[in-house]
Amino acid sequence: MARPNKRRYVSPPPEVAEFRPVGVAPEALRRIVLPLDGLEALRLIDLVGLEQAEAARHMGVSRQTFGRILGSARRIASQALAGGLALRIEATASVEVKANAAAAGTDVPALVAVSAYAPSLEAAVAPRFGRAPGFLVVDPKTLDFEYVANDADTDRTSGLGPDAAALIAEAGVTVLLTGFVGARAARALAEAGIRVADGLGALTAREAVECFVRGEITPISPRDAAAGGGDRPSPPAGRARRTVTGTR
């Protein structure tokens, strides 16, 4: 008897569940099914930009299982595109849909920081936290924001991450959405009580915040954080906060 598939956790199904090629007569149309967990794997890797290990944790499966789901989903999507097939997205018995964070009443923090290249929600997420040009400090409920410039001396080879952590801690954020976070920055962020969702360099700031609000991104305490708590780091001496305010 075959072992049942382990439960896989996914985001709610898309509003559009079937895609059809143009110019194919209905009687000649062939269909292929993309399982909902396959769509979730594609979304987490190719849209959100997570590493496979982190994406596997989001879905509640092993990395090996996630790799098989992702590989199968990519083959199905390729078959549909290359062969002119209709593609239908369907849920399977082993899939459990995660509740929308807002609908479920999840406590959304008052302020979220996003490392960004410019004072705009359409700016790309800066991939390196400590060397980001600045940070959007966003109210996730309204998408109103303040841009805090990061006046770090990028010629320095160390200390940029902890200084950036102090800068956003002073702004009162409790969640950071960014690309890569180094070990020293991770410890400083943990000591400041700031949870982190990294690997988001493929998104714009707006997309990152909206994914977070929908519950598609789950910030965690940085893995390299020192054990135990600590006081929030003080703003680095000689660095003033330059801010620009904005709205959605």
C-alpha positions as CSV (number, residue, x, y, z in Angstrom):
1,M,0.0,0.0,0.0
2,A,1.4,3.4,-1.0
3,R,2.3,5.8,1.7
4,P,0.1,8.9,1.7
5,N,1.6,12.2,0.8
6,K,2.6,14.5,3.7
7,R,0.4,17.5,4.2
8,R,1.7,20.5,2.1
9,Y,0.8,24.1,3.1
10,V,0.1,26.6,0.3
11,S,-1.4,30.0,-0.2
12,P,-5.0,30.4,-1.3
13,P,-5.7,29.3,-4.9
14,P,-5.5,32.1,-7.6
15,E,-8.7,33.7,-8.9
16,V,-7.8,32.5,-12.4
17,A,-7.3,28.7,-12.4
18,E,-7.2,27.9,-16.1
19,F,-5.1,29.3,-19.0
20,R,-5.8,28.5,-22.6
21,P,-3.8,29.1,-25.8
22,V,-5.3,31.5,-28.3
23,G,-6.3,30.2,-31.7
24,V,-6.8,26.5,-30.8
25,A,-10.2,25.1,-31.6
26,P,-12.0,23.7,-28.5
27,E,-12.3,20.2,-30.0
28,A,-8.5,20.2,-30.6
29,L,-7.5,21.6,-27.2
30,R,-5.5,19.4,-24.9
31,R,-5.3,20.1,-21.2
32,I,-2.7,19.5,-18.5
33,V,-3.1,19.9,-14.7
34,L,-0.7,21.9,-12.5
35,P,-1.2,20.8,-8.8
36,L,-1.7,23.7,-6.4
37,D,1.4,22.7,-4.4
38,G,3.4,23.0,-7.7
39,L,2.1,26.5,-8.2
40,E,3.1,27.4,-4.7
41,A,6.6,26.0,-5.2
42,L,7.0,28.1,-8.4
43,R,5.7,31.2,-6.6
44,L,8.1,30.8,-3.6
45,I,11.2,30.2,-5.8
46,D,10.6,32.2,-9.0
47,L,8.5,35.1,-7.7
48,V,9.3,35.6,-4.0
49,G,12.9,34.5,-4.5
50,L,13.4,32.2,-1.5
51,E,16.1,29.5,-1.3
52,Q,14.8,25.9,-1.6
53,A,15.4,25.2,2.1
54,E,13.3,28.2,3.2
55,A,10.6,27.5,0.7
56,A,10.4,23.9,1.9
57,R,9.8,25.2,5.5
58,H,7.0,27.4,4.3
59,M,5.3,24.4,2.7
60,G,6.0,22.1,5.7
61,V,7.9,19.5,3.6
62,S,11.5,18.3,3.4
63,R,13.9,19.9,1.0
64,Q,14.0,16.7,-1.1
65,T,10.2,16.6,-1.4
66,F,10.1,20.3,-2.3
67,G,12.7,19.7,-5.0
68,R,10.5,17.0,-6.5
69,I,7.4,19.3,-6.4
70,L,9.3,22.1,-8.0
71,G,10.8,20.0,-10.7
72,S,7.4,18.5,-11.6
73,A,5.8,21.9,-11.7
74,R,8.4,23.3,-14.0
75,R,8.0,20.3,-16.4
76,I,4.3,20.8,-16.5
77,A,4.5,24.5,-17.1
78,S,7.1,23.9,-19.9
79,Q,4.8,21.2,-21.5
80,A,1.9,23.7,-21.5
81,L,4.0,26.5,-23.1
82,A,5.9,24.4,-25.6
83,G,3.0,22.2,-26.6
84,G,0.2,24.8,-26.7
85,L,-1.8,23.0,-23.9
86,A,-4.4,24.4,-21.7
87,L,-3.1,24.6,-18.1
88,R,-5.5,24.1,-15.2
89,I,-4.5,24.6,-11.5
90,E,-6.1,22.1,-9.1
91,A,-5.8,21.3,-5.4
92,T,-5.0,17.7,-4.3
93,A,-6.1,15.9,-1.1
94,S,-2.6,16.4,0.5
95,V,-2.8,20.2,0.2
96,E,-3.9,22.5,3.1
97,V,-4.5,26.2,2.3
98,K,-2.9,28.6,4.7
99,A,-5.3,31.3,6.1
100,N,-4.8,34.8,4.8
101,A,-2.9,36.7,7.5
102,A,-5.2,39.7,7.5
103,A,-8.4,37.6,7.4
104,A,-7.2,35.4,10.2
105,G,-6.7,38.4,12.4
106,T,-2.9,37.9,12.6
107,D,-1.1,40.7,14.5
108,V,0.4,42.8,11.8
109,P,3.2,45.0,13.2
110,A,2.9,48.8,13.1
111,L,6.1,49.3,11.1
112,V,8.0,47.2,8.6
113,A,11.4,48.1,7.2
114,V,12.4,47.2,3.6
115,S,15.9,47.7,2.3
116,A,15.4,49.7,-0.9
117,Y,17.3,51.5,-3.6
118,A,15.1,54.6,-3.7
119,P,12.2,56.3,-1.7
120,S,9.5,54.5,-3.6
121,L,7.4,51.4,-3.1
122,E,8.2,50.5,-6.7
123,A,11.9,50.4,-6.0
124,A,13.6,47.0,-6.0
125,V,14.5,45.4,-2.7
126,A,18.2,46.0,-2.1
127,P,19.9,42.6,-1.9
128,R,22.5,43.5,0.8
129,F,21.1,44.7,4.0
130,G,24.1,46.6,5.4
131,R,25.0,48.3,2.1
132,A,21.4,49.2,1.1
133,P,21.1,52.9,0.1
134,G,18.2,53.3,2.5
135,F,15.2,51.7,4.1
136,L,11.4,52.2,3.6
137,V,9.8,52.3,7.0
138,V,6.3,51.2,6.0
139,D,2.9,51.0,7.7
140,P,1.7,47.7,6.3
141,K,-1.9,48.5,6.9
142,T,-1.9,51.7,4.8
143,L,1.4,51.5,2.8
144,D,2.3,55.0,4.0
145,F,6.1,55.1,4.4
146,E,9.1,57.1,5.5
147,Y,12.4,56.7,3.7
148,V,15.5,56.5,6.0
149,A,18.7,57.1,4.1
150,N,21.6,54.8,5.0
151,D,24.6,57.1,5.1
152,A,27.1,54.3,5.6
153,D,30.6,54.6,4.4
154,T,30.5,51.7,1.8
155,D,34.3,51.7,1.6
156,R,34.3,50.1,5.1
157,T,34.7,46.4,5.1
158,S,32.9,45.6,8.4
159,G,30.4,47.0,10.8
160,L,27.8,48.1,8.1
161,G,25.2,45.5,9.1
162,P,25.1,46.3,12.9
163,D,25.0,50.1,12.1
164,A,22.1,49.5,9.7
165,A,20.4,47.4,12.3
166,A,20.7,50.3,14.8
167,L,19.3,52.7,12.2
168,I,16.1,50.8,11.6
169,A,15.7,49.9,15.3
170,E,15.7,53.7,16.1
171,A,12.8,54.0,13.5
172,G,10.8,51.6,15.7
173,V,10.4,48.7,13.2
174,T,9.9,45.1,14.3
175,V,10.2,43.3,10.9
176,L,12.8,43.6,8.2
177,L,12.2,42.5,4.6
178,T,15.5,42.4,2.7
179,G,17.9,40.3,0.6
180,F,21.0,39.0,2.3
181,V,21.8,39.5,6.0
182,G,25.3,38.8,7.3
183,A,26.1,37.1,10.7
184,R,27.0,40.3,12.6
185,A,23.9,42.1,11.3
186,A,21.8,39.1,12.2
187,R,23.0,39.2,15.8
188,A,22.3,42.9,16.0
189,L,18.8,42.5,14.6
190,A,18.0,39.7,17.0
191,E,19.2,41.8,19.9
192,A,17.0,44.6,18.7
193,G,14.0,42.3,18.6
194,I,13.6,42.6,14.8
195,R,12.4,39.6,12.9
196,V,13.8,39.1,9.4
197,A,12.5,37.7,6.0
198,D,15.5,37.6,3.6
199,G,16.0,36.3,0.1
200,L,13.5,38.9,-1.4
201,G,15.8,40.5,-3.9
202,A,13.6,39.6,-6.8
203,L,10.7,41.7,-5.5
204,T,9.8,45.4,-5.4
205,A,9.3,46.9,-2.0
206,R,5.5,47.0,-2.6
207,E,5.5,43.3,-3.6
208,A,7.5,42.4,-0.5
209,V,5.2,44.2,1.9
210,E,2.0,42.9,0.2
211,C,3.3,39.3,0.3
212,F,4.1,39.8,4.0
213,V,0.6,41.2,4.8
214,R,-1.0,38.2,2.9
215,G,0.9,35.8,5.1
216,E,3.1,34.5,2.2
217,I,6.3,35.6,3.9
218,T,7.0,34.6,7.5
219,P,9.8,36.6,9.2
220,I,11.8,34.7,11.8
221,S,14.4,35.6,14.4
222,P,17.8,35.6,12.5
223,R,19.4,32.2,12.5
224,D,22.9,33.6,13.5
225,A,21.5,35.6,16.4
226,A,23.2,35.3,19.7
227,A,21.3,33.4,22.4
228,G,19.4,35.5,24.8
229,G,18.0,39.0,24.6
230,G,19.5,42.4,24.8
231,D,18.9,46.1,24.6
232,R,18.2,47.8,21.3
233,P,21.5,49.1,19.8
234,S,22.0,52.8,20.0
235,P,22.2,54.9,16.8
236,P,25.8,55.0,15.6
237,A,27.6,58.2,16.5
238,G,27.8,60.9,13.9
239,R,25.1,59.5,11.7
240,A,21.9,61.5,11.4
241,R,18.6,60.1,10.1
242,R,17.6,61.7,6.8
243,T,14.0,60.9,6.0
244,V,11.6,61.4,3.2
245,T,7.9,60.7,3.7
246,G,5.5,59.3,1.2
247,T,2.3,57.4,0.7
248,R,1.1,54.6,-1.5
